[in-house]
Amino acid sequence: MTINHTNGKTDLVELPWDSRAFARSCWELTCTAETPPTAKELRALFIKKRAEVVTWRRNANGAFAPETLHQLGFRVADLQLCFSVPLKPRAVSSPHLRPYRSADASALNVIAAAAFEISRFSILPGVTAAAIGQRFANWSAQLVQEASDTCFVYELGNRVVGAFLSKKDTSGLNLALAAVALGTPPGIGPYLYREAFDCYARMGYRFGYAAISARNLPVLNLYAGLGARFTKATAILMWCREWERASDQAPQ
């Protein structure tokens, strides 16, 4: 079921990664209408799609009135800061960064899982850190299959201690994941970023873009130090059928 308007439409797009990881029917709400639907119309859409979790990203031009989201029971899950950052070559080559290989899969799973231990999904009932970690480990494995030429790992002493995964899309180079393994010596992070930027610049990329949680201050400050230009903030709101059921059962 799609809600069609004379000036656009409202729809739900399934999120297969989330649905598999959390054993729930997970969707993302999209709306291109100048006059968005009512809470009653949206609830009917959720029921039709049998949605159990719905995510909506609100930026400065968000479509839905706060009253509509409040009536449905949406909760704020995260605030992400969007930015672009220049990619410049260094005077020297990158000694520790190399292209991702299939043999790196195990190390990458551990790095990706730890990087997203704190996530917007943690507000969902019954979702554990282990499930969140596995979700992002699976996601990163798919990413390196689709964009192996822009995915790198950082080695120290023949041990993979970091990864920088990116993917080219219609908006440019999406800097999807940059992380170091737990227990890695302090100070490795900045080297990972600088060497990755050098590699991308030598590949012909001039800018990269990303959206990072406002809670992740160390990474935001690192990007800021590398010349990031922050362009907008996007609030991520989530709706969960379990919250609605709990509200219906609450004593009046």
N, C-alpha and C positions, 0 to 999 in steps of 0.2 A: 504493500500500500504506500503510495506516494501522495502527498498533499500538493496538488497543483494550484498555482495562483496565476492570475493574469500577468504578473510581473516576476515570475520565478517559481520555484518549488521547494518543498521541504521533504527530506528523505532521511533514511537510516542506511548507513554503509557498514557492513559487517567487518569486524576486526578479528580475523581468524587466529592471529597469534594470541590475543587475549582470551578468546573463547577456549582454545585448547589448553592454555596454561592454567586457567582458573575454573575450568569445568562449568562455565556459565555462558549464556548467549550474550556476547558483547558487541556493541554497535557504536558508531560515531554519528552524531546528529549533524546534518548539514542543512543550510537554509540560504537560498538566493533571493528570497522574496523581500520586497520593500515593506510589505505589511505582513509580519510573521503570523503563524497560526496561534490560536488560543491554547491554554493549558488543556482544555477538554479535547481539542483536536490532536494535540501531541500525545496525550494519554492513550487515545484510540490507536494512534500509530504504533506506540510501544506495544500495546496488547496484540495488534495485528501481526507484528513481527516477532512476537513472543520474546521480546527483549528482557534481559535480566539486569544488564548493566549498560548505561548509555553515557557516552562522553561528549562534551561539547566544549569547543575552544572559543573563548570570547576575547576579542581584541577591541581596539578603540571603536571599531565600527560594528560591534556585536548586534545581532539581529533581534534578540529576544529581550523583552522588558523584564527587569528584575522580579516584578510581581508574578509573571508567568512561571519563571524558574522556581520561585519560592513556593507557589501553589503545588508544583510537581514534586518538590522535595529535593531539588538539586543541591549538592554541597560543593564547596570549593575544595579541590584536591591539590592544586598546585598553581604557582604563578611562574611563567617562563619568560625570560628576557631574550628577545630575538636580536641578532646582530650579524654584521658582516665584518670580515677581517682580511687585511691585505696579506698576500702570500708572496714573500720575497726570498730570492735565493741568497744563500750565505757565501762568504768568500771561500770557505773550505767545504769539502764534501761531508756527507753524513755517515760517520763511521759505524754507528750502532744500529741504524735502521736498515731493514731489508724487507723485500716483498713477503707477504704472507704465503706460507706453504701448507699443504694439507696436514703435514706432520705437526703443525702448531695448534691443531684443533683443541687438544686437551688443555693446553695453557690458556688459550683464548677463552674457553668456556669459564675457567676460574676467574680470569680478569674481568670478563663481562658481567658475571654473576655478582662479584663484589662491587663493581662500579654502580650498580643500581639497587643496592641493598635498601637504600632509602628512596622510596618511589611513591608516586601518587596512588598506586594500587594498594598501598598499605592501609588506606582508609576502608577498603572493602571488607565486609565481615568474612572471617575465616581464611583470609588470604595470608599465607606465611611468607617470611623472607626467603625461604627455600624455593617456594613456587615462583616468586618474583625473579629470583636469580636464574632459575631454569628458563623462564620465559625469555629473558634477555640473552641467555646463552644460546638458545635456539634461534633467536632473532639475529644475533651476530653471525652465527654459522651460515644462515641464509644470505646475509649481506655479503660475506666474503665470496660466496659462490657467484653472486650476481655482479660483483664489482671488484674482482681480485686485483685488477691493475691499480686501484687506488686504496688498497688495504695493506698496511705495513705493521711489522712487529719490531720491538726494540729489544736487542740482545745485550746481555752483560755476561761475559764468561760462558758463552754457549748456552745460556739460560734465557728464555723469553720472559721479560719482566714488565713489558708494556705493549700496548697496541694502539694504533691510530687507524680507524676505519672510516672511509668516506665513500660517497657515491655521487656520480654525476647525474643530475636530473634537469628538468626544464628551467629551474631557477639558478642553476650553477653547480658548484661543488658543495654537497651537503656534508659537513663535518659531523658524522653521526656518532662516533664514539672515540674518546681519547681517555685512556686509563692506564694506571700502573698496578701491578700486583701488590697485594698486602705484604708488608714486610720488606718492600723494596727500599734501598737506602734513600734517605731524604735528598731532595734536589734533583731527582731523575726526571720528574714531571716536566719542568721547563725545557730540558734537553730534548725530551720526546716531542714536544710541540714544535720547537725550533727546527729540529731535523725533519719532521713531517712537512712543515711549511716549505722548507728548502726543496724537498722532493717534489711536492706539488707544483712549486714555481718552475722547477726545471722541466716539468711535464707540460708547461704552458698555462697553468691556472694562475690567475692574478688575484682572485678573491675566493674566499670560502664563506659559508654561512651556517648558522646553527641556532638552536633555541635551548637554553640551559635553565634549569630550575633556579629560582631566586634564592633557594636555600643552599645552593652549592657555591658558597662565596669563594672558596679557594680557586675553583676553576674559572669563575667569572673574573676574579682579579687577575688570574694568569692571562686570560684572553685580553683583558683591558690593557695589561702591560705590553701586549704584542700588537696593540693598535686597533683593537675591536671598536667598531662604531655601533652602539646600541640603537636600534630603530623603533622598537615597540615592545610592549608587554602583553602577554597573552595569558589570561586566566583560564585554567582548565577546570571545568565543573563536571561532576559525575552524579548520575542518578542510579540507584540500586533498588530493585524490586523488594529486596529484603527490608530496606528502610521503610518503604511504603507499607508493607505488611505489618511491621512493628508499630507504625503510627496508627494503623487501623485498629490494632488490638489494644492500644494503650487505653487505660481508663479515662473516661471523660469527666 
